[in-house]
Amino acid sequence: MKNHKFELLVLATLLVALTTLLIDSTVQAGKRLPWRRRIGRDVLTLHLAAHRKTPPTLWPDEPATPEPIDPKRFERALGTLCGRMPPARREKYARLVLEEAAQFGIDPFELGALVYDQSRCWPRTPNRDKKRERYGLTRIPIDLHKHQFENRQYQYFVFNSEGELNQQALDFQRFPFNKWKASKVEANLYFAAGFLKIFHEQAPSLSQLFNSVPYRHPISHWFYGDRVRDVEPENRVLTARRRLIDYYNTPEPKPIGTFAGVPIHSPLDGVPRLVIDYFGNKRGNKYSYGHRGIDLDGSEGEPVRAIAAGRVSFAGTDLPGAQAHQQLTPEEAEELDIPQMGPGGFYVALNHPNQFGTIYMHLHTIAVKFGQEVVAGEIIGTLGRSGTKTSGPHLHLEFRRGTDRVDPADPLAPVLVNPFRKQ
């Protein structure tokens, strides 16, 4: 019996290896592809399993690019997305994003979202990214593209109407392509815009040639090259793009529904947002009370908003062990130095009318204090991963009615993509 199981294990391993070999092969219909494979390596992911559980069909269509684009409004929106930066830098980045996007005919909101996702708009490339051979504002992967250049032209192929691969070339005459130039802001945005144009043109052909996972947008190829292996990076950039469009349009905050008779709003911008863990999940421990809220995917430092008008009943930190929870002002929280917090980290609790309460955990910063009155949509802190050991940044959100915990995914359904929801 043991030998039989061992043989099955060996056979399964061989099948996986053979499948991988076939998928990664550069042979199409018996002929070698006319370019060197672009394979994205060391792609950073934080909540891979949750994104893999979410089929692209669960996501609604992405919002259209606003037209015409007002440069000043775009600059303000990019500044809001990126956070604190000097006005001169904000103006420069917004102007260059618009100029390079226009030169190559791509969406500037996509390019701006890529800048935010990859570097948080910080101009210097940290050593950890240099080791990964990724440079500049958009962390251009040099190895992915350097073999496609010839005489400052990028060589790529697309299928024509007869099903034949035709060679195309895109000029990049302004700068030589290398890591030193890619580290500079202007050259980085120039190359990034051109590469996005190429991937948009190539995406249908690449889908025919390579066995990619189902994905929604050509931006996936930015990270993985010819064959898309996962969709988490794509979802991050598209979420940042929705936020950038929100900040550009500055719509009036509107309730998405009610709970306990109280109008409620989204806690995060750029909806819909992905649920990465569900209410009641015991996480393998059958004796556990289960997950007391839901976890929403997000980026460290993005604003967390009050779901409804109310009063701050707690703002502070969850201390480790049996120690009490500690109320803090925003200034005290910023100066707090605790090597290890309790599992909630920095968090805020709000009391709303009709015995309705909400709790926001794992915050990066706190923006309110105990006893403060807040209005719906007001920023109460920023998203983070305080109190966690291995998880990436996310918002743990709880709803309470009196002493009962309630699944937030039901009242917030209009602004969520929830792979755990029973259809």
N, C-alpha and C positions, 0 to 999 in steps of 0.2 A: 504493500500500500504506500509506504514511504517512498519507494523507488518510483512508483507511478506518479506520485505528486511531484517528485523531483523532475521527472521527464516532462511533465506538463509545464512546470516552471521554466525549464530550459527552452521548450518550444515557444512559450509565450514571449520569452526574452528575445529569441531569434526573430520572431514575427515583428516585434516592436522595432528591432534594429533594422530589419529589411524594409519596414514601412518608412522609417526615418530616412533610410538611404534613398528610397524612391522619391520621397517628397523633396529632399534636398538636392536631388540630381539636377544637373544643368542640361540634361538631354531631353529634347522635345521631339517626338516623332522620329527618333533615331538620329537626330542632328544636334550637335552641340550648339547651345545658345551663343549668339554673337557678342556677348559681353561677359565680363567677369562678375560673378554673383555678388550682389550687395547683401551682406548678412549683418544685421544689427546685433551687437553683442553688449552684454552688461546693461541691459535696459532696466532702469529702476522701477520697481513696482512695490506697492505697500499693502494693497488689499486684493491680491490677485484672485483668490478663491471666490470672493464675492462678485467680482466682475465676470469671471468665467461662468458663474451661475446665471448671468443676466443676458438672455438672447437679445440681439439688436432690435428685434421686433417689439420689445417692450418700450423702447424709447420712441417718443413722438418726433415728428420732423423738427429739425433745428430752425430757429428763427432766421428770416431773410436778412441780408445785409442792408442797413438803412441807406437810402439814397435820396438826394445827394448827401455827401458827407460834409459836415461843417467842421473845419480844422480845429477851431477853438473848443467845440463840444467834444471832439475826439480827444484832444489833449487833456481836457478835464476828466473824461472817462478813463483814459489810460492812467492818469495820476491817481484816481480813486482805486482802480484795480491794483496798481503796483504798491500803493501806500506812500509813506514819506519819501520824498526825494526833492532835491533842489529844483526850483522853478525852471532854471535854464536847462537842466538835464531833462526834465519832463517835456519841455517844448521841443528840444532836439530829438528825443526819441519819437514823439508823436509825429513830428514833421518827417523824419526819415522813414518811419513805418508807412506813412501815407505815400511818400514818394516812391519807395521801392515796390510797394504793392501795386501802385499805378503803372510803374514801368513794366512789370511782368504780368499785369492783368489778373492779380489774385485779390482775395478778400483781405483788407487791412485788419479786420477784427480777428481773423484767423491768425495772422502774423503777430498781432499784439498779444493774443492769448498764448501763443507759443512762447513768446518772450517771457511772459509772466510765469508760465508753467515751468520753464526750464531754468530760469535764473532769478526769478522774482525781481527782474529789471535791474539787477546788480551788474555793473559793467565788468568787474574783474572775474576771471576764471579761477575758482579755488583749486587747490592741488588735487583734491579727490576727483575732480572732473578732468583735469589734465592727465591724470593716470589712466582715465578711461578714454583718452584721446577725443574729448569733447570740449569745444572752445566757444567763448563769446556769449553774447546775450541769449542766443538760441541753442547753445551747446551743440554746435555743428559737429557731427561725427566724421572726422577727417578721413578715416580709413574706409568709410562707406562710399565715399565719392571720388577719392583721388585717382582711382584707376580709370574713371570715365572721362578724364580731361585729356584733350589733345589740342595744342596750340590755343589754349584758353577757350576752347569750345567743349561743352559737355555733350558727349555722344550717348544717345539713348535710342530705344526701339519701341515702336508701337505697331499693332496690327492694322493693316489697311482693310478696305472693304472686301478684298479677295482672300483675306485670311493669311496674308504674307506679312512678315516682319519687315517694316521699313525703318531705315536709319534716319534719325533726326539729330539736329545739332542746335544747341542754344549758346549764343555768345556770352562770355563773361570777360570782356576786354578790359574793364576798369581796374581789376586787381588780379594778381596771381593768386592761385588757390593754395594756401598753406596755413599752418596753424598760427603763424604770426599775424597774417592778415585777418584770418577768421576771428582772432581775438579782439580786433578793433571794431567799434560799434558800427560805423558806416559800412565797412566791408562785410561784416557779419550779416547785417540785415539785407544787404545786396544779394549775397549768396543764398541766404535762407529763402528770400522771396523767389529766386530763380528755381531752387530745388523744389519748393512747393508747387510751382507751375509745372515742373516736369512730372512730379508724382500725380498731380491731377490728370495730366494727359495720359500717363502710363497705367493708372490704376485698373482700367478695364482689361488691358492686355495682360497685366501681371496676375489678375484674377484667373485668367485662362491658363496661364503658364504654371502657376504655383498653387499648391493646395493650402491656401491661407484659411485661418479661422474666419467665420462670418464677421465682417466689420462694417461700419457705417460710413466711414469718411476716409479719403486718401491721406489724411494726416497720419494715419497708422503707419504708412510706409516711411515716414520721417524717422521713426524709431526702429523699425524692423527691416527696412530695406525691401527686397523683392517679395519675401514671404512673411505675411503678418502672422505672428504667433499668439498674441494676446491683445485685448482691447482696453485694458486699464489706461495706458497712456493716452489713447484716443479720447476716452471718456473724460479724462482730466482736462485736456485742452478744450474740448467742446463745452465743458462746464465753465471754464474760464472765459470762453467766447460769449456764452450767454450772460455771464456777469458783466462783461465789457459792454455788451449791447444794452443791458439794463441801465448801466451808469450813463451811457450815451443818451438814452431816451428819457431818463429820469421820470418814470411814470409815477403817478400818484399811488401811494400804497392802498391796496384794496384787500378786504377780507377774502379769504378763500372758502369760508364757511363759518360754522359756529360750533361751540362745544359748551355744554351746560348753559346754553343761552347766551354765551359770550362770543362776540366776533373774534376769529383767530386769523393770524397771518403766518406766512412762512418764516421759520427761524433763520433761513439761509437765503442768500441771493442766487440768481442764475438758475431758477428752477426749470425742470424738475431735478431733484437730487436723489441719489441712489441710496437705498437701504442696504447696509452691509451686515447687519445682524438684527434679529427680530425679537419681539416681545415674548418672554416666556421661555426662550431657549435655555435649556439646562446645560448645554455645552459639555455633554458627556457625563455629568454628575446627576444621577437619578434622585439624589437626596437634596439637590439644590432647590431653592425657591424659584429659580429661573431668572432670566434676564429681565430686569425691572423696567426697561424702556426699549428704545430702538437706537441703533447707531447709524448715523448718516455720514457718508464719505465727504471729505472736504480737504482744504489746503490750510496748512498752518498759517495763522495770522489773518484769515478772512473774518469779516464781521459776523457775530452771532447776535440775533435780534430777539427782542421780547415778542412772544407769540401773541400776547394780548396785554391790554393796559392792566396795571396792578402795582403792587408794593413789594419791594425787595425784603424777603424774610431771612435770607442768608446770602452773604457774599464773602467768600473766603476759601479755605482749603480743608480738605479731608486729611487729617494727620494719621500716621501709621499706628498700627496696633490698637490699644484700648484708649488712646488719648482722645480728648474731645475735639470736635470740629472748631476751627478758629475763625472768627469773623475778622475780615481785613478790609481796609480801604484800598482803592486802586494803587495808591502810592506805597502802602505797606506791602501789598502783594508783589509790586515790582521789585522791592528790595529784599523780599523774603529769600532766605537761603536754607532750604531743607534738602538734604541729600536724597531722601526718599519720602514721598508723600503717601498718603493712603490711596486706595484704588480710585477714588473720585477725583483726585487732583484738585486744581482750582475749580470751583463751581459756584453757580448762582441759582437761588431758588426764588420764585415769584409767587405771590398770592394774588389771585384774580377774584372777581365776584363769584357768588354762588358756590363757594367751597371748591373752586377750581384752582389747582396749583400746577406749576411747571418747574422742572429742574434741568439745568444745563451743565454737564460735567466735562472734565478733561480740558478745560479752557487753557489757552496760552496766556491770556491776560484778562483782568477783570476791569470793567469800566463803570461799575455802580457800587454803591455801599448800602449797608443795612438801613432799612427804613425809607429809602428813596422811592418816590413815586415815579413810575415809568409809563410811557405811552406805547401803544402797539407799534412794533417796528423799530423801536429805539435800540441802539447798539448797547448791549449789556456786557460784552466782552469779545474776545477773539478766539477762534477755534484752535485747538492744539492737541496735545497728547499727554498732558500732565497726569500723573498717577498711574500711567500704563507702563508695562515692562517691555512688551514687544510690539504692540499695535502701532500702526501709523496714525497720523492725525485724523480725528473724527469727532463728531458731536454725539455724545450720549444724551438722549432726550427722554424725560419722563413726564407723564401726565398723571395727575391725581385728582380724584373727586372725593372730597372728605378724606377718609383714611384708606380708600380703595385705589389701587393702581389700575390704570386703564391703558390699553394699547394706543399709542399716539398715531400709529400707521393708519387707523381708520379715519379719524377726523382730518388728517393731513394728506389723505390719498390724492387729492387733486395736484399736489406739488411733489409727489414722490414717484420714483420708479422702484417698484418693490418686487424682486424676484421670489419672495417668500409668500406673497399674497395668493390665497386660493382663488382661482378664477371661477 
